[in-house]
Amino acid sequence: MLDHGLDQAAGLRRMMAPPPLNVMAFPLSGTGPQRWIARVAHSLRALGRRPLVVDAARGAVSASFGLNLRHDLIDMLQGRRDFDEVAQATSDGVHVLRADLGIEAFVGSGASASQLFAGFARLSHGFDDLLLAMPASEIACLAGPATCVPVVSIFPVADGMVKAYRLVKELAEDFGYRRFACVVRQSADAAHSQTDHARFAAACNRFLGVDIELAGCIEGDGTARTLACVAQGLVDATAKPLTLH
């Protein structure tokens, strides 16, 4: 028997542990397809990254990939199926996992979210990014304000700005989030996007005391180049260390 602390194999396992996943949390305020999240995931893959999309939004994100997932994370957690039986991969290598039941059971168990994320990181697929799509009211169960920068999107119209503001307000006042990454969608051009973001960020900072960082803009339907810039912007924005006010 090796003395406590002298187990060299355990030390090597710690040294060789996979790097933590970069978590991108997409709090959703409604139902229906979320095609822009799917397009971001495809763009991350085009950058050479390996994204895992966890859909805890009643299949809204899975449907945007054209996938019909028959199994849920809970089947994996309970040992009935392995990851490759539960998740599906798109033709370009984006893996998508339904997780409504699994996340509900995991949170109910009282286990730390870091355990679940570490489990995903240890998979042989070598994932870089975890895209977590959940209702806004539930996102803090796994990706709290101490570890996560939620991603919100805004449309450059009055109603779009109001909906995004309500979402940020809910997350800030109910759960304590203080930093957000923002994607401006269907903008006329980059200059208009920067103006729209500046107005939105100023209002959120003044009335809610939060910071809204522009991760990128999707002009019109979005070109491959534009989406690649958004994907890289989200990687940069969500990977920054957090400083809570």
C-alpha positions in Angstrom: 0.0 0.0 0.0 1.2 3.5 -0.9 1.2 6.1 1.8 -1.4 8.8 1.5 -0.3 11.5 -0.9 2.4 9.2 -2.5 0.1 7.5 -5.0 2.1 8.3 -8.2 -0.7 7.0 -10.5 -3.2 9.3 -8.9 -0.8 12.2 -9.4 -0.4 11.4 -13.0 -4.2 11.2 -13.5 -4.5 14.7 -12.0 -1.8 16.0 -14.3 -3.4 14.4 -17.4 -6.9 15.5 -16.6 -8.6 17.1 -19.6 -8.9 20.9 -19.6 -12.3 22.2 -18.5 -14.9 22.9 -21.1 -15.7 26.4 -22.2 -19.3 26.8 -21.1 -21.6 28.9 -23.3 -25.0 29.3 -21.6 -27.9 30.3 -23.8 -30.9 31.3 -21.6 -34.1 31.0 -23.6 -37.2 33.1 -22.9 -39.5 31.3 -25.3 -40.1 28.1 -27.2 -39.6 27.3 -30.9 -36.6 26.6 -33.1 -33.3 28.3 -32.1 -31.6 28.2 -35.5 -29.0 30.8 -34.6 -27.6 28.7 -31.8 -27.3 25.8 -34.3 -25.5 28.0 -36.7 -23.1 29.2 -34.0 -22.3 25.5 -33.2 -21.6 24.7 -36.8 -19.3 27.8 -37.0 -17.4 26.7 -33.9 -16.9 23.3 -35.6 -15.7 25.1 -38.8 -13.1 26.9 -36.6 -11.7 23.4 -35.7 -13.4 23.3 -32.2 -15.4 20.4 -30.9 -18.8 21.7 -29.5 -21.3 19.7 -27.5 -24.8 21.1 -27.5 -26.9 20.2 -24.5 -30.5 20.8 -25.3 -32.6 21.2 -22.1 -35.2 23.4 -24.0 -37.7 20.7 -24.9 -36.0 19.9 -28.1 -36.1 23.4 -29.6 -32.4 23.4 -30.3 -32.2 19.8 -31.5 -34.9 20.5 -34.0 -32.8 23.3 -35.4 -30.2 20.8 -36.3 -32.7 18.7 -38.1 -32.3 16.0 -35.4 -34.9 13.9 -33.7 -33.2 12.6 -30.6 -35.0 9.6 -29.0 -33.0 9.4 -25.8 -32.1 11.8 -23.0 -29.1 12.4 -20.8 -30.9 10.5 -18.0 -30.4 7.3 -19.9 -26.7 7.9 -19.7 -26.7 8.9 -16.1 -28.6 5.8 -15.1 -26.3 3.5 -17.1 -28.9 2.3 -19.6 -27.0 3.7 -22.6 -23.6 5.2 -23.4 -23.0 8.7 -24.8 -22.9 7.7 -28.4 -26.3 6.0 -28.1 -27.9 9.1 -26.5 -26.3 11.9 -28.4 -26.3 12.4 -32.2 -23.7 14.1 -34.4 -24.3 16.2 -37.4 -22.5 15.6 -40.7 -19.8 18.2 -39.7 -19.3 16.7 -36.2 -21.4 18.8 -33.9 -22.7 16.6 -31.1 -26.2 17.3 -29.7 -27.7 15.8 -26.5 -31.2 16.1 -25.2 -31.1 16.6 -21.5 -34.5 17.8 -20.1 -35.0 14.8 -17.8 -31.3 14.2 -17.1 -30.6 17.8 -15.9 -33.7 17.8 -13.8 -32.6 14.5 -12.1 -29.0 15.7 -11.8 -29.9 19.0 -10.2 -32.4 17.1 -7.9 -29.6 14.8 -6.7 -27.7 17.8 -5.2 -24.5 17.0 -7.2 -22.3 19.9 -8.3 -22.6 21.0 -11.9 -18.8 20.7 -12.1 -19.1 17.0 -11.8 -21.4 16.8 -14.9 -19.2 19.1 -16.9 -16.1 17.2 -15.9 -17.8 14.0 -17.1 -18.4 15.6 -20.5 -14.8 16.7 -20.6 -13.5 13.2 -20.0 -15.3 11.7 -23.0 -13.0 10.5 -25.7 -14.5 13.0 -28.2 -12.3 15.8 -26.9 -15.0 18.5 -26.6 -13.8 22.1 -26.3 -17.1 23.9 -25.9 -20.3 23.1 -24.0 -23.3 25.0 -25.4 -26.0 24.8 -22.7 -29.5 25.8 -23.9 -32.1 26.0 -21.1 -35.1 28.2 -20.1 -33.8 31.4 -18.5 -35.5 30.5 -15.2 -33.5 27.3 -14.9 -30.0 28.2 -16.3 -28.6 29.1 -12.9 -29.1 25.5 -11.7 -26.0 24.5 -13.8 -24.3 27.7 -14.9 -24.4 30.2 -12.1 -23.1 33.8 -12.1 -19.8 32.9 -10.4 -18.7 30.7 -13.3 -20.7 31.7 -16.4 -21.3 34.6 -18.8 -24.8 34.1 -20.3 -25.2 34.7 -24.1 -28.2 36.9 -25.1 -29.2 38.0 -28.5 -31.0 41.2 -29.6 -32.9 42.3 -32.7 -32.4 45.9 -33.8 -36.1 46.7 -33.3 -37.9 48.1 -30.3 -39.7 44.8 -29.4 -36.5 42.9 -29.8 -34.7 45.2 -27.4 -37.5 45.0 -24.9 -37.5 41.2 -24.9 -33.7 41.1 -24.5 -33.8 43.6 -21.6 -36.5 41.6 -19.8 -34.3 38.5 -20.1 -31.2 40.3 -18.7 -33.3 41.8 -15.9 -34.6 38.4 -14.9 -31.2 36.9 -14.8 -29.6 39.9 -13.0 -32.3 40.5 -10.4 -33.3 36.9 -9.7 -30.0 35.1 -10.0 -27.2 37.7 -9.6 -25.6 37.6 -13.1 -23.5 40.7 -13.7 -21.8 39.9 -17.1 -23.3 39.0 -20.4 -22.2 38.3 -23.9 -24.4 39.8 -26.6 -25.0 38.8 -30.3 -26.9 41.3 -32.5 -29.0 39.4 -35.0 -30.3 40.4 -38.4 -28.4 43.7 -38.3 -28.0 46.0 -41.3 -24.2 46.1 -40.9 -21.4 46.1 -38.3 -21.7 49.9 -37.7 -25.4 49.6 -36.9 -24.8 46.6 -34.7 -22.3 48.5 -32.6 -24.8 51.4 -32.2 -27.6 49.0 -31.2 -25.3 47.2 -28.8 -24.1 50.5 -27.3 -27.7 51.6 -26.6 -28.7 48.3 -25.1 -25.6 48.0 -23.0 -25.9 51.5 -21.7 -29.5 50.9 -20.6 -28.7 47.6 -18.9 -25.7 49.2 -17.1 -27.7 52.2 -16.0 -30.8 50.4 -14.7 -29.5 46.9 -13.8 -25.8 47.5 -13.1 -24.6 44.8 -15.5 -22.0 44.7 -18.3 -23.0 43.6 -21.8 -20.1 42.7 -24.0 -20.6 42.6 -27.8 -19.5 39.2 -29.0 -20.5 39.8 -32.6 -23.2 40.5 -35.1 -25.1 38.5 -37.7 -25.8 40.7 -40.7 -29.0 39.6 -42.4 -29.0 35.8 -42.6 -25.3 35.7 -41.9 -22.4 34.7 -44.1 -20.0 32.0 -43.1 -17.4 34.6 -42.4 -19.7 36.6 -40.2 -20.8 33.5 -38.2 -17.1 32.5 -37.8 -16.5 35.9 -36.2 -19.4 35.5 -33.9 -18.3 32.1 -32.9 -14.8 33.3 -32.1 -16.2 36.3 -30.3 -18.3 34.0 -28.1 -15.3 31.9 -27.3 -13.3 35.0 -26.3 -16.2 36.5 -24.3 -17.2 33.4 -22.3 -13.6 32.3 -21.6 -12.7 35.5 -19.7 -12.2 35.2 -15.9 -15.2 36.5 -13.9 -15.0 39.3 -11.4 -18.2 39.7 -9.5 -19.2 43.2 -8.3 
